[in-house]
Amino acid sequence: MEEFTDQVILENISLLAPTQKFYRGAMLETKDLERCCPLDNGHHEGQEPSASLGQLDTLPLELLQPILLDIDLKSLTVLRSVNRTFRKTIDSIKEYDDIIAHAPTSLRAALSINLGSWISCRQLYNTLCSQECVECGSFGPFLYLLSCSRVCYICLREDQRFLPMVPEYAKTAFKLSSQKLADLPTALSIPGRYAHSTFPQAAAGEPEGSQITNRIKLVDRSAAYKAVYMEYPSLEQLKEYVQC
């Protein structure tokens, strides 16, 4: 495993420079996420709750918080909108509060691209607290939301594991049934300008990529691979079965 020396960190930071076309054309922009997914956290201070949590009021807070921590982000966001009591209870969860304080863009991103139902608050928090790329162990400054994993620039750029697929191609390449395909985490792209390597719709004549106006469905390549693994446990059978 590569050590996080000053040189390694500097090399990774240099990859994030705005001269990198891949970075500009394939990452979710903070300003777009703020526009697509405004958060109300911190906008209700001083408003005392008057409603209840219903039957959940029978649970002490120290038991309720771990339960809520394992709820998916979309459901947690919906619960916050029920009443002030739910909002105050969820905001009191340390992990959730830390995400809002230090990495609200990650929450916005998960909700904006339709992955909020697949990621729990605990899972996102643990990933954000990690440092290593899930693939190679180097410093991982990027968050690959389809598997909620830390990834380094090199793996994100070159490893096919982090190249999402449109459902139609995944179904053909992995010979997935419609049911298995429906069980995979599915993201919805945000309209914007993307690099040519991100979507085939990007016109080659535009150096900075193309403006994509429609929302495109994407599934995780590794999740599709795992969906057929149990049927073909032999590596040789699996390689013959899978076409990508």
C-alpha positions in Angstrom: 0.0 0.0 0.0 1.4 3.4 -1.0 2.2 5.7 1.9 0.7 9.2 2.1 4.0 11.0 1.8 4.2 14.7 1.0 5.2 13.9 -2.6 2.2 11.5 -3.1 -0.2 14.1 -1.7 1.2 16.8 -3.9 1.0 14.6 -7.0 -2.7 13.9 -6.3 -3.5 17.6 -5.6 -1.8 18.5 -8.9 -4.3 16.2 -10.7 -7.1 18.4 -9.5 -5.9 21.5 -11.3 -8.5 23.1 -13.6 -6.2 22.3 -16.6 -7.5 18.7 -16.4 -10.2 18.4 -19.0 -11.4 15.1 -17.5 -12.0 16.7 -14.1 -13.9 19.6 -15.6 -16.0 17.4 -17.9 -16.9 14.4 -15.8 -17.4 15.7 -12.2 -20.5 17.1 -10.6 -20.1 20.9 -10.1 -20.9 22.3 -6.7 -22.8 25.3 -8.2 -25.1 22.9 -10.2 -25.8 20.8 -7.1 -26.6 23.8 -5.0 -29.1 24.9 -7.7 -30.6 21.4 -8.1 -30.7 20.5 -4.5 -30.9 23.4 -2.0 -30.8 22.2 1.6 -32.7 23.9 4.4 -30.3 22.9 7.2 -29.7 25.8 9.6 -32.7 27.8 8.2 -35.0 26.9 11.1 -33.0 27.9 14.2 -35.0 29.2 17.0 -38.2 27.4 16.0 -39.1 25.1 18.8 -40.8 21.7 17.8 -44.4 21.3 18.9 -45.4 18.0 17.2 -44.3 14.5 18.1 -42.5 11.6 16.5 -45.5 9.4 16.8 -44.8 5.9 18.0 -41.1 6.6 17.7 -41.4 8.8 20.8 -41.4 5.6 22.9 -37.7 5.1 22.0 -35.0 6.9 23.9 -32.8 9.2 21.8 -29.7 7.0 22.2 -31.6 4.1 20.5 -33.4 6.2 17.9 -30.3 7.9 16.6 -28.5 4.7 15.5 -31.7 3.5 13.8 -32.0 6.8 11.8 -28.3 6.6 11.0 -28.8 3.4 9.0 -31.8 4.8 7.0 -31.1 5.8 3.4 -30.4 9.5 2.7 -33.6 10.0 0.7 -35.9 8.7 3.5 -33.9 10.6 6.1 -34.5 13.8 4.1 -38.2 13.1 3.7 -38.4 12.4 7.5 -36.8 15.8 8.2 -39.7 17.5 6.3 -42.4 15.8 8.4 -42.2 18.2 11.3 -39.8 20.2 13.4 -39.4 17.4 15.9 -38.2 15.0 13.3 -35.9 17.7 11.9 -34.4 18.4 15.3 -33.9 14.7 16.0 -32.2 14.0 12.7 -30.0 17.1 13.0 -28.9 15.9 16.4 -27.2 12.8 14.9 -23.5 13.6 15.0 -22.6 11.8 11.7 -25.4 13.6 9.9 -24.4 17.0 11.4 -20.8 16.4 10.4 -21.8 15.7 6.8 -23.9 18.9 6.7 -21.1 20.9 8.3 -18.2 19.6 6.2 -19.4 17.8 3.1 -23.0 19.0 2.2 -22.1 18.6 -1.5 -21.9 14.8 -1.1 -25.5 14.8 0.3 -26.7 17.1 -2.5 -25.0 14.9 -5.1 -26.5 11.6 -3.8 -30.0 13.1 -3.8 -29.7 15.0 -7.1 -28.6 11.9 -9.1 -31.2 9.6 -7.6 -28.8 7.6 -5.4 -30.2 8.8 -2.1 -32.3 5.6 -1.8 -29.2 3.4 -2.1 -26.8 5.1 0.4 -27.3 5.2 4.2 -26.2 8.1 6.3 -23.7 5.8 8.1 -22.3 4.5 4.8 -21.7 8.0 3.4 -20.2 9.2 6.7 -17.8 6.3 6.9 -16.7 6.8 3.3 -16.1 10.5 3.8 -14.0 9.7 6.9 -11.8 7.3 4.9 -8.7 8.5 2.9 -7.7 5.5 0.7 -8.8 4.7 -2.8 -11.0 1.6 -2.6 -9.2 0.1 -5.6 -5.4 0.8 -5.1 -5.0 2.2 -1.6 -3.6 5.5 -2.7 -5.0 8.9 -1.5 -8.6 9.0 -2.8 -9.8 12.6 -3.1 -12.9 11.7 -5.2 -16.2 10.2 -4.2 -17.7 7.6 -6.6 -21.3 7.6 -5.6 -22.6 4.6 -7.4 -20.8 2.4 -4.9 -20.2 5.2 -2.3 -16.4 4.7 -2.5 -13.3 6.8 -2.2 -11.3 6.8 -5.5 -8.0 8.3 -6.6 -7.7 10.2 -9.9 -5.8 7.5 -11.7 -8.4 4.7 -10.9 -11.3 7.0 -11.7 -9.7 7.9 -15.0 -8.5 4.5 -16.1 -10.3 1.7 -14.2 -13.4 0.5 -16.0 -14.9 -0.4 -12.6 -15.6 3.3 -12.2 -17.1 3.7 -15.7 -20.9 3.6 -15.3 -23.0 1.9 -18.0 -26.4 2.7 -19.5 -28.9 0.0 -18.5 -29.4 -1.2 -22.1 -25.7 -2.0 -22.5 -25.5 -3.5 -19.0 -28.4 -5.8 -19.8 -26.8 -7.0 -23.1 -23.2 -7.2 -21.9 -24.1 -9.1 -18.6 -27.2 -10.8 -20.0 -29.2 -9.4 -17.1 -32.9 -10.1 -16.8 -35.2 -7.0 -16.4 -35.7 -7.9 -12.7 -32.0 -8.1 -12.0 -31.4 -4.8 -13.9 -34.1 -3.1 -11.8 -32.4 -4.3 -8.6 -29.2 -2.4 -9.5 -28.5 1.1 -8.1 -29.4 3.5 -10.9 -28.2 7.1 -11.1 -29.7 9.9 -13.2 -27.3 12.3 -14.7 -27.7 16.1 -14.2 -28.0 18.1 -17.4 -24.8 20.0 -18.1 -21.6 20.0 -20.2 -19.8 16.7 -20.1 -16.5 15.4 -21.5 -16.6 13.2 -24.6 -15.6 10.1 -22.6 -18.5 10.5 -20.2 -21.4 10.2 -22.7 -21.4 9.0 -26.3 -23.8 11.9 -27.1 -20.9 14.3 -26.7 -20.0 15.8 -30.1 -16.3 15.2 -31.0 -16.1 18.7 -32.6 -16.4 20.5 -29.2 -13.1 20.6 -27.3 -14.8 21.1 -23.9 -17.5 18.4 -24.4 -21.2 18.7 -25.2 -24.2 20.1 -23.4 -26.4 17.2 -22.4 -30.0 18.4 -21.7 -31.7 15.1 -20.9 -31.2 12.9 -17.8 -29.4 9.7 -18.6 -29.8 6.5 -16.5 -26.5 4.9 -15.4 -25.8 1.7 -13.5 -22.6 0.6 -11.7 -20.5 -1.8 -13.7 -19.3 -3.7 -10.6 -22.9 -4.1 -9.3 -23.9 -5.6 -12.7 -20.9 -7.9 -12.6 -21.9 -9.1 -9.1 -25.5 -9.7 -10.1 -24.4 -12.6 -12.3 -21.6 -13.9 -10.1 -23.7 -16.2 -8.0 -25.0 -18.0 -11.1 -21.5 -18.4 -12.5 -19.1 -18.9 -9.5 -16.3 -20.1 -11.8 -14.1 -17.3 -13.0 -13.7 -19.0 -16.4 -17.4 -19.4 -16.8 -18.0 -15.8 -15.7 -15.5 -14.4 -18.2 -17.1 -16.4 -21.0 -20.6 -15.2 -20.0 -19.8 -11.5 -19.5 -19.1 -9.6 -22.7 -17.3 -6.6 -21.2 
